[in-house]
């Protein structure tokens, strides 16, 4: 694995990396290499460097907070979410949206599209809910999987409405504190930059994905993003806290979180998640472009993001900032791989390079 990391650094796939691979709860590889930041100043990568988890937020914070809420009787997987968020079904496709429940959102089968640049005009939950109400569904609920950041954005709003508390507080109480994840938190208004791995200079990737007329007048960040949510919907519109993105964590904390899943809901010999919920979360419920999804997790398969040679019952997820987490409950192996591959800039070719390299690393991690 050290050789694979060296090859990634030499090829310029990323400036720096922290990797932690554990078997039966014991780390067998835990190392930091390269730089946490190269521009404007170079800074070494450390084992405890915090990374922007991007879409990993969905399975590390939002999804387990929803499952804990179900377990505590605060929420049902099958009740329509309009019971809690009636304003969601007041616009386009209102009758179909009235059928959407938490199960649909968790499994990416709500019909909501992958992403929309709502941050260009939306500020705060009410404005986002208005835009979500006016966003057309791409499919009928429950018919097909579309990996959707918007679905998890909505789950974050659902949690806040159910608990009447900020999402950060909910996740801290229900997930991070019980699991001992002391270095995990949402970016909020910003974390100390010297603790974090840098991401892009500005939001060039998302800026290019917007309508250029709207993007031209938007006050984009131009600095090196470090300690702030890279995701624009989280940063500009939601003060750095979203159900879809905005979480920061370390390899050690994520290793601890992964142990929960390979031990099927048990933490320090106590049940943290019901067996039924763990089974549901890691079973296939929808397919998108040949990729199968559980509750946020992508499941191993021919078209999975890290290739077809990983263990058949493994599951995991990757985030757009260069981070990934995969688990194999059969061998009780977990593989945490955190890179700052989009620093100082990113491109489709660089993303492809990372995808190929990431597959090599995780395959080697599972092979031992």
C-alpha positions as CSV (number, residue, x, y, z in Angstrom):
1,X,0.0,0.0,0.0
2,X,2.9,2.3,0.7
3,X,4.2,1.7,-2.8
4,X,0.8,2.4,-4.3
5,X,0.7,5.7,-2.4
6,X,4.1,6.6,-3.6
7,X,3.0,6.0,-7.2
8,X,0.0,8.3,-6.7
9,X,2.2,11.1,-5.4
10,X,4.7,10.7,-8.2
11,X,2.0,10.8,-10.9
12,X,0.5,13.9,-9.3
13,X,-2.8,12.3,-8.6
14,X,-2.9,14.2,-5.3
15,X,-0.6,16.3,-3.2
16,X,-1.2,14.4,0.0
17,X,-3.0,11.4,1.6
18,X,-3.8,9.8,4.9
19,X,-4.8,6.1,4.8
20,X,-6.0,3.8,7.5
21,X,-6.7,0.1,6.9
22,X,-7.9,-2.1,9.8
23,X,-8.6,-5.8,10.1
24,X,-10.7,-7.1,13.0
25,X,-10.5,-3.7,14.6
26,X,-6.7,-3.4,14.5
27,X,-5.0,-0.9,12.2
28,X,-2.6,-2.8,9.8
29,X,-1.7,0.3,7.8
30,X,-2.0,3.9,9.1
31,X,0.2,6.5,7.4
32,X,0.2,10.1,6.2
33,X,2.2,11.2,3.1
34,X,2.8,14.4,1.1
35,X,1.3,17.8,1.7
36,X,-2.0,19.0,3.2
37,X,-1.6,22.2,1.2
38,X,0.7,23.4,-1.6
39,X,-0.7,26.9,-2.4
40,X,-0.3,29.5,-1.2
41,X,2.0,27.8,1.3
42,X,3.2,24.3,1.6
43,X,2.2,22.4,4.7
44,X,2.9,18.7,5.6
45,X,0.1,16.2,5.8
46,X,-0.3,14.8,9.3
47,X,-2.2,11.7,10.6
48,X,-4.7,13.9,12.4
49,X,-5.3,16.3,9.4
50,X,-9.1,16.9,9.0
51,X,-10.6,16.4,5.5
52,X,-13.7,17.8,3.9
53,X,-15.8,14.7,3.4
54,X,-18.1,16.1,0.7
55,X,-20.7,13.3,-0.1
56,X,-19.3,11.1,2.6
57,X,-21.2,13.4,4.9
58,X,-24.3,11.6,3.7
59,X,-23.3,8.2,5.2
60,X,-21.2,9.4,8.2
61,X,-23.6,12.0,9.6
62,X,-27.1,12.2,7.9
63,X,-27.9,8.6,7.3
64,X,-26.9,7.3,10.8
65,X,-28.7,10.3,12.4
66,X,-31.9,9.3,10.5
67,X,-31.6,5.6,11.6
68,X,-31.0,6.6,15.2
69,X,-34.1,8.9,14.9
70,X,-36.1,5.9,13.6
71,X,-34.8,3.7,16.4
72,X,-35.8,6.3,19.0
73,X,-39.3,6.6,17.6
74,X,-38.9,10.2,16.3
75,X,-39.2,9.3,12.6
76,X,-40.6,6.6,10.4
77,X,-38.9,5.4,7.2
78,X,-42.2,5.1,5.4
79,X,-44.2,8.1,6.4
80,X,-44.4,10.8,3.7
81,X,-41.9,13.6,4.6
82,X,-44.6,16.2,3.9
83,X,-45.9,15.2,7.3
84,X,-42.9,17.2,8.7
85,X,-42.1,19.4,5.6
86,X,-45.5,20.3,4.1
87,X,-43.9,23.1,2.0
88,X,-42.0,20.5,0.0
89,X,-45.1,19.5,-1.9
90,X,-46.5,23.0,-2.8
91,X,-44.9,23.4,-6.2
92,X,-44.0,21.3,-9.3
93,X,-44.9,17.5,-9.1
94,X,-46.7,18.2,-5.8
95,X,-48.7,14.9,-5.9
96,X,-45.7,12.8,-6.5
97,X,-43.6,14.6,-3.9
98,X,-46.4,14.0,-1.4
99,X,-45.5,10.3,-1.7
100,X,-41.8,10.6,-1.0
101,X,-40.6,9.2,2.3
102,X,-37.3,8.9,4.2
103,X,-36.7,5.5,2.6
104,X,-36.8,7.0,-0.9
105,X,-34.4,9.7,0.1
106,X,-31.9,7.3,1.8
107,X,-31.9,5.0,-1.2
108,X,-31.7,7.7,-3.9
109,X,-35.0,6.6,-5.3
110,X,-37.0,9.8,-4.6
111,X,-36.8,11.0,-8.2
112,X,-34.9,14.2,-7.2
113,X,-32.1,15.1,-9.6
114,X,-28.4,14.8,-8.7
115,X,-27.6,18.4,-8.1
116,X,-28.8,22.0,-8.6
117,X,-26.9,25.2,-7.9
118,X,-29.6,26.5,-5.5
119,X,-26.9,28.5,-3.7
120,X,-27.0,31.1,-6.5
121,X,-30.1,32.6,-4.9
122,X,-31.1,30.5,-1.8
123,X,-30.1,31.4,1.7
124,X,-31.4,29.2,4.6
125,X,-33.8,26.3,4.9
126,X,-36.9,28.1,3.8
127,X,-35.4,29.3,0.6
128,X,-34.0,25.9,-0.2
129,X,-37.4,24.2,0.5
130,X,-39.0,26.7,-1.9
131,X,-36.5,25.7,-4.6
132,X,-36.9,22.0,-3.9
133,X,-40.7,22.4,-4.2
134,X,-40.1,24.0,-7.6
135,X,-37.6,21.3,-8.8
136,X,-39.2,18.7,-11.2
137,X,-38.7,15.1,-10.3
138,X,-36.8,13.0,-12.9
139,X,-38.6,9.8,-12.1
140,X,-41.6,8.7,-10.1
141,X,-40.7,8.0,-6.4
142,X,-39.5,4.4,-5.9
143,X,-39.0,3.5,-9.5
144,X,-35.3,4.2,-10.2
145,X,-32.2,5.3,-8.4
146,X,-30.5,8.6,-9.1
147,X,-27.6,9.4,-6.8
148,X,-28.9,12.7,-5.4
149,X,-27.2,15.2,-3.2
150,X,-30.6,17.0,-3.1
151,X,-32.2,14.0,-1.4
152,X,-29.7,14.1,1.4
153,X,-30.0,17.9,1.6
154,X,-33.7,17.3,2.2
155,X,-33.0,14.6,4.8
156,X,-30.9,17.2,6.7
157,X,-33.9,19.6,6.7
158,X,-36.2,16.7,7.8
159,X,-33.9,16.0,10.8
160,X,-33.9,19.6,11.8
161,X,-37.7,19.8,11.6
162,X,-38.2,16.6,13.5
163,X,-35.8,17.4,16.4
164,X,-36.2,21.2,16.2
165,X,-32.5,21.6,16.5
166,X,-29.6,22.4,14.2
167,X,-28.2,19.5,12.2
168,X,-24.8,19.8,13.7
169,X,-26.2,19.4,17.2
170,X,-28.4,16.4,16.1
171,X,-25.5,14.5,14.6
172,X,-23.2,15.3,17.5
173,X,-25.7,13.9,20.0
174,X,-26.9,10.9,18.0
175,X,-23.7,9.9,16.2
176,X,-20.4,11.5,16.9
177,X,-20.4,11.6,20.7
178,X,-21.6,8.0,21.2
179,X,-19.0,6.8,18.7
180,X,-16.2,8.8,20.3
181,X,-15.6,10.8,17.0
182,X,-14.0,13.7,18.8
183,X,-12.4,15.2,15.6
184,X,-15.6,15.2,13.5
185,X,-17.8,18.2,13.0
186,X,-19.4,20.3,10.3
187,X,-17.4,23.2,9.0
188,X,-20.0,25.8,10.0
189,X,-18.4,29.2,9.6
190,X,-15.0,27.6,9.3
191,X,-12.4,25.4,11.1
192,X,-8.8,26.4,11.8
193,X,-7.1,26.1,8.4
194,X,-3.9,24.6,9.9
195,X,-5.9,21.6,11.0
196,X,-7.4,20.8,7.6
197,X,-6.4,19.6,4.1
198,X,-6.9,22.2,1.4
199,X,-9.3,21.7,-1.5
200,X,-9.8,23.9,-4.6
201,X,-8.7,27.4,-5.2
202,X,-12.1,28.9,-5.6
203,X,-15.1,26.9,-6.7
204,X,-14.1,26.5,-10.3
205,X,-15.6,23.0,-10.7
206,X,-19.1,24.0,-9.6
207,X,-18.8,27.4,-11.3
208,X,-18.3,25.7,-14.6
209,X,-21.4,23.5,-13.9
210,X,-23.7,26.6,-13.6
211,X,-25.5,28.7,-16.1
212,X,-22.7,31.1,-17.1
213,X,-25.0,34.1,-17.1
214,X,-26.0,33.5,-13.5
215,X,-22.5,32.5,-12.5
216,X,-20.9,35.6,-13.9
217,X,-22.3,37.9,-11.2
218,X,-22.0,35.5,-8.3
219,X,-19.5,36.4,-5.5
220,X,-17.4,33.2,-5.8
221,X,-14.5,32.5,-3.5
222,X,-11.2,33.0,-5.1
223,X,-8.9,31.8,-2.3
224,X,-7.6,28.4,-1.4
225,X,-10.5,26.7,0.3
226,X,-9.4,25.2,3.6
227,X,-11.4,24.6,6.7
228,X,-14.6,25.6,4.8
229,X,-17.1,23.4,3.1
230,X,-16.1,23.0,-0.6
231,X,-19.7,22.2,-1.5
232,X,-21.4,25.4,-2.6
233,X,-24.9,24.6,-1.5
234,X,-23.5,24.0,2.0
235,X,-21.1,26.9,2.1
236,X,-23.0,29.8,0.4
237,X,-26.5,28.9,1.3
238,X,-26.4,26.9,4.6
239,X,-23.5,28.3,6.6
240,X,-21.4,25.2,6.0
241,X,-23.8,22.7,7.3
242,X,-25.8,20.4,5.0
243,X,-27.3,16.9,5.0
244,X,-25.4,16.4,1.7
245,X,-22.0,17.9,2.5
246,X,-20.0,20.0,4.9
247,X,-18.6,17.5,7.4
248,X,-14.9,17.3,8.3
249,X,-13.2,14.3,9.9
250,X,-10.0,12.4,10.3
251,X,-8.9,9.0,9.3
252,X,-8.9,7.8,12.9
253,X,-12.5,8.9,13.5
254,X,-13.7,7.4,10.2
255,X,-11.9,4.1,11.1
256,X,-13.9,4.1,14.3
257,X,-17.1,4.8,12.4
258,X,-16.4,2.0,9.9
259,X,-16.0,-0.5,12.7
260,X,-19.7,0.1,13.5
261,X,-20.6,-1.3,10.1
262,X,-18.4,-4.3,10.0
263,X,-19.6,-5.2,13.4
264,X,-23.2,-4.9,12.3
265,X,-24.3,-2.1,14.6
266,X,-22.3,-3.0,17.7
267,X,-20.0,-0.4,19.4
268,X,-17.9,-1.4,22.4
269,X,-20.0,-4.5,22.9
270,X,-23.2,-2.4,23.0
271,X,-25.9,-2.2,20.3
272,X,-25.8,1.2,18.6
273,X,-28.0,0.4,15.6
274,X,-30.7,-2.3,15.3
275,X,-29.6,-5.3,13.2
276,X,-32.6,-4.8,11.0
277,X,-31.6,-1.2,10.2
278,X,-28.0,-2.2,9.5
279,X,-29.2,-4.9,7.1
280,X,-31.5,-2.5,5.4
281,X,-28.7,0.1,5.1
282,X,-26.3,-2.3,3.4
283,X,-28.8,-4.1,1.1
284,X,-29.5,-3.1,-2.5
285,X,-32.6,-1.0,-3.0
286,X,-31.9,0.8,-6.2
287,X,-29.7,0.8,-9.2
288,X,-28.2,3.8,-11.2
289,X,-26.1,3.2,-14.3
290,X,-25.4,-0.4,-13.1
291,X,-24.4,0.8,-9.6
292,X,-26.4,-0.5,-6.6
293,X,-27.2,1.5,-3.5
294,X,-28.3,0.8,0.0
295,X,-28.9,3.7,2.4
296,X,-26.4,6.0,0.9
297,X,-23.8,3.3,0.6
298,X,-22.7,2.0,-2.8
299,X,-22.6,-1.8,-2.9
300,X,-20.0,-3.9,-4.6
301,X,-20.8,-4.9,-8.2
302,X,-19.6,-4.9,-11.8
303,X,-20.0,-1.1,-12.2
304,X,-19.1,0.0,-8.7
305,X,-16.9,3.1,-8.3
306,X,-13.8,1.1,-7.1
307,X,-14.1,-1.7,-9.6
308,X,-15.5,-5.2,-9.7
309,X,-12.8,-7.0,-7.8
310,X,-13.5,-5.8,-4.3
311,X,-15.3,-8.4,-2.0
312,X,-18.8,-9.1,-3.1
313,X,-20.5,-8.1,0.1
314,X,-18.5,-4.9,0.6
315,X,-19.9,-1.4,0.5
316,X,-18.6,2.2,0.7
317,X,-18.7,5.6,-0.8
318,X,-16.5,8.3,-2.3
319,X,-16.7,12.0,-2.0
320,X,-15.9,14.6,-4.6
321,X,-13.0,16.1,-2.6
322,X,-10.9,12.9,-3.0
323,X,-12.1,10.9,0.0
324,X,-13.4,7.4,0.3
325,X,-14.4,4.7,2.8
326,X,-15.1,1.0,2.1
327,X,-16.0,-1.8,4.4
328,X,-16.0,-5.6,4.1
329,X,-18.1,-7.1,7.0
330,X,-17.1,-10.7,6.1
331,X,-13.4,-10.2,6.8
332,X,-14.1,-7.2,9.1
333,X,-11.7,-5.1,7.0
334,X,-12.1,-1.3,6.7
335,X,-10.3,1.0,4.3
336,X,-10.2,4.7,4.9
337,X,-8.6,6.7,2.1
338,X,-8.4,10.5,2.4
339,X,-6.7,12.6,-0.3
340,X,-6.8,16.3,-1.3
341,X,-6.9,15.4,-5.0
342,X,-8.8,18.6,-6.0
343,X,-6.1,20.9,-4.5
344,X,-5.0,23.2,-5.9
345,X,-7.3,22.5,-8.9
346,X,-9.2,19.7,-10.5
347,X,-10.3,18.5,-13.9
348,X,-12.1,15.5,-15.5
349,X,-8.8,13.9,-16.4
350,X,-7.4,14.3,-12.8
351,X,-10.7,12.9,-11.4
352,X,-10.3,9.9,-13.7
353,X,-6.7,9.4,-12.6
354,X,-7.9,9.4,-8.9
355,X,-10.6,6.9,-9.7
356,X,-8.2,4.5,-11.2
357,X,-5.6,4.9,-8.4
358,X,-8.3,4.7,-5.7
359,X,-9.5,1.3,-7.1
360,X,-5.9,0.0,-6.9
361,X,-5.5,1.1,-3.3
362,X,-8.8,-0.3,-2.0
363,X,-8.3,-3.6,-3.8
364,X,-4.8,-4.0,-2.2
365,X,-6.3,-3.1,1.2
366,X,-8.9,-5.9,0.9
367,X,-6.3,-8.4,-0.4
368,X,-4.1,-7.8,2.7
